[in-house]
Amino acid sequence: MRTTAELEERLARPSAGLVADLAALDGDIMILGAGGKLGPSLVRLALNATGGDRRIIAVSRFSEPGLADALAGAGATVVSADVADDRALRELPEAPNVVFLVGAKFGTQGREHATWFTNTYLPGRVADRFRGSRIAALSTGNVYPLVPVAGGGSVEDDPAGPVGEYAMSCLGRERTLAHFAEAHGTPMALIRLNYAVELRYGVLVDLAQKVLAGEPVDLTTGQVNVVWQGYANEVTLRSLRLAATPPYVLNVTGPERISVRWAALELGARLGVEPVFTGEEAPTALLSDASRCHRLFGYPGITPLELIDHIAGWVAGGGPLLGKPTKFERRDGRF
């Protein structure tokens, strides 16, 4: 993966399992939040997996120039709309399958009210509007507390323990969606994702940039989960078949716990730079156990070491980046 075109092709390459699962679903698939970090590649993945046998409806404000035209050119039915606007939400076409990707993470500090609106109130409006649909909604592993790094990570049945307003608002999203699932009998799946990685975004990209720039890498959060974004997209789409009432909850991440120190050293070896470290590894971190996901859908097709290889080459070569750091090292939940 040396060019954006090659990266986009890999992100949108469907597995046989995804093709089979989507073939078993009836009707169109609507993707709300199609203009975000995951949205464009997820739309293309759905298009490739269905082969044009149904509409893939991509909904977003589409603030990025050219993105709406690009998705339309790929075969998507593009709807430019702000789902936070009640009229726009009402006027969206019907779809029996809805993937909800809309969320807010950064800028929480000082704008907590906007974060809660987007992450907690708006999902309820969407669930009420699409009460007759099947819904897969993106959530986050941040709904869990920090756990001992010596353990196996949080599993889906563990108690929630969000740290900070962002994480609390995401738990609020889950609780709001669960309410509407029960009230209307709407089948739902909740995807607790952390952390998606591709060559332009993610924890490993954050580390590569710091190492290359000679900036200190904070080791306090010494362990982290990462997963190839193409796998996360695939599982999100395939989870439509798992949708149930009450909502089916699924952790989505890689099977490994990644040492931040190890990842920085591996990146440094490829970049020809000795990493600079600060801090000491804390005994806790945000870690999820995605064994349930791996039993259902297998393991990600790209390993962390392969991602490190690709990302080091991409960053060293000046490849385009999304400019959205994950801030995974924050332990107070302030993003």
N, C-alpha and C positions, 0 to 999 in steps of 0.2 A: 504494500500500500504506500505508494510514493506520491500520488496526486490526489486531489480532492475527488476526482471522478472515480478513481480506484477505491478510495475510502467509502464513498457513497454506494458504490456497487456492492462492496462487501457487507456494509450495514444492511442493505436491502436484499440480501440473498436468502431466500426462504429454505427451510429444511423440509424434508418430506413430511415430517410430523405436523408442521404448521399448515402445509397445503391440505393435508387430510382433515385436520381439525376445523379449518375454515370452510372446507367443502361440506362439512357436516352441519354448519350453521345455515339457517335460512335468512335471506334478506340482506339488505345493505348494511354497511358498517360506517358509522359516523365517528370521526375523531375530533373531539373538542380540545382546542389548544394545539392545533396542528402546526403552529408557527414557532413553538418553543424549542428547547434543546433537543428533546427526543422526537418531537412531532414530525418533522419532515422525513426523517429516515423511517419512522414507523408507518407513515402513509405510503411511502414507496415499497416498504416490505409487504404491506397488505395488498397493494396493487400487484406485485409480483406473485404473491401466494395465491391470489384469486384469479389471475389471468384474464381479468376483464369480464367475468361472469356475473358481476354485480357492481353497484356503485360503491366507491370508497369516497365518502364525503368528508372533505377537509375543511374545518371551521376554525377561523382565527381572525384577529384584527390584521394580521399580515403586515407588521410594521417594517419587516426587512424587505427592501426593494427587490423586486424580481422573483421572490419566493412563490407568490400565488401563481404567477404565470408558469414557473418551472413545474410546480405540482400539477397544474392543469395540463401542461404539455406531456407529463408522464401518464396522464389518464384519469387523474382525480377530478371529482366534482367539487370545485372550490366555492366556498361560501365565505365572503368577507363579512364578519359580524363580531360584535362585542357581546359575548354571552352574559356579561354583567348587566347589560341593558335588557330590561324586562320585555320590551317590545321585540327586540332582536331575537331574544330567546324563544318567545312565543312563535315567531315567524320561521324558525328553523324547520326544515323538512322532517318528516317522520323517519325513523330508522329503528329497526328491531334490535340492532346491536350498537351500543355506544361505548366508546373509550374516552374517559375523562382524564385529561392531562393537565388541566389548568391548576396552577398553584403559585404561591409567592413565598420566597425564602429570604432573599436579600433585601436590605433596607428595613428590616423589622424594627430595629432600634429607632425610636422616635416616631414611627408610623405603625404602631401596633394595631391601631383600629383598622387600617387598610389590609394588614395581613390577616386579621380575623375575618374580615369581610370576604376576602378571596378564598381563604382556606376552610372556612367553616360555614358561613352564611350562603355563599354562592353554590356550593355543592348541594345544599338542600333545595335551592331553586331549580337546579338542573335535574335532580332526582324527582322532584315533583312534576316537572315538564315532561320527562321521559319515563313516567311511572309504568308505562306498558312495555318498556324495552328491557333488554338485558344489558347490564352496565359493568364494565371493568374500570375501576378508578385507581389512579396512581396515588399511593401514600408514601410513607417513608419509614425507614428503620429508626428515625429519631424519636418515634413514639416510645421507644424502649429507654430504660435508664442506662447509665454507664455500668458495665459489668466487669468482673474480674477477668483479666486477660488470660489467666490460667484455665478458665472454663471454656465451654463450647460455644458461647454466644447465646443471645436470646432466641427462644423459639416462639411460635405463634400463640401458644397458650399461656405464655408468661404474662404476669401483670404489666400493664403499661406504667411508665414512669418518665414522662417527658421532661426534659430540662430546657427551660426558657420558653419564651412566648411563641416562637415559631413552632417548636415541637408540640406545645400545648394546643396551638391552633390546628395542627395536623391531626392530633387525636380528636379534637372537636370535629374535624371533617369526617373522620371515621364514625364517630358517634351519631352525627347528623345523618349520614348516609344509612347507617343501620336503622335509625328511626324510620326513615322513609321506606326502606326495604320491608320493614314489618308492617307499616301502615298501609302500603299499597301492594304488598306481595311481590315486590320487584326483585328479581334475582340479581345479585351483585357479587363481584370479587374485588377485594382490596389488596393492592400490590405494595408491600412494604419494601421499598428499594433502597439499597445503599451499597456502594456508590457506583453509579454507571461511569464507564470510562470509554472514550474513543480517542482519536489522535489529536483532537482540538480542544478537549475538555476532560476534566476529571482529576482525581487525586494524583495519579502518576504524572499527568501533565503539569500540575502545580509543582510537584517535586522536581521535575526536569527543568522547569524554568528557574527555580531557586538555585539548583545545583549549577546550571550553566552561568547564571549571573553572579555566582559566588556569595549568594545570600545565605544566612544561617537557616538550617532546617531544624525546626523545633521538634524535639523527640518526646515531649511530654505525653502527647497522644501517640503512643509507640506502636500500636497495632491498628489495622484498619481492614475493612472488607472492600473489595473492588470486584466489578463484573463488566465484561465486554457489553457495550450498549446494544449491539445487535442481538445478543441473547436476551437482554432485558426487554427489548422491543418484542421479540418473538413470544416470550412468556406472557407478556401483557396481552397480546392478541389471543394466544391460546387459552388464557384464563377466562375468556368469555364463555367457554364450555363448562367451566367450573362454577360459574355464577349461581348463587343459591340464596335462600332466605332462611336464617340470617346470613349475612355476607360471608363468603368463603375468604379467609385471610391467608395470604401467602408471602413469606419472606423471599425476596429475590436478591441474591448476591452470589459471589463465587464461593467455592468450597474451602478456599484457603483463608487463613488469617495472615495478612501481609505485614511484615515488620517494616516500619517506616525507615529505620536505619538501613536494613538490607536493601530496600528498594532504591534509596538514595545512593548507596554504594554501587549498585548495579548500573544505575543511570550514569553515575560519575565515571565508571569504567568505560562506558560506551561514548561518553561525551568528552573524555580526556580531561576531566576536572575532578579534583579531590573535594568531596563535599565538606562543608563546614556545618558542624552540629552545635546546637545549644539545648540546654535542659537535660533532664533525665526521664526515662520512661516511667510513667505512672502505673500503678497496679491495676487501673481500670481503663476502659475505653468503650466506645459505641461499637458493639459487635453483634452480628446476627448469625443464626444457624439456619441455613437454607436447605437442610436435608430433605424436607418435604418437597420442595421445588425440584431438586435433583432427582428424586425418586420418580416424579411425574414426567419430567422433561429432559432428563439427562444433564450432562455437564456442559458448561460453556465451551464453544468451539475454539476459543482463543484463550490461552493461559496467561497469567500475569507476566511470566518471563517473555513470552512472545509480544505482549503489549509493551513491555519495557523496550524491547528491540525496536519495534515500530515507532514508539513515541520518541525515543532518543534520536532516531534518524530524522523524524519529522521536525522536532524542535530545533535540532542543530542545523537543519536545512532551511529554516525560516518558513516552515509551513504555516498556513493561516490558523489562528486560534480564535476561540469564541470570546476570550477575555472575561470569563466568568469563573473566578476561583471558587473552589468548593468550601473553603474555610473549615475543612474537616478537623483542623487542630483546635478549634474553639471548643472549650469544655463548659462554658457558661450558657450556651444556647443563644448567644447574641450574634445574629448574622446581619 
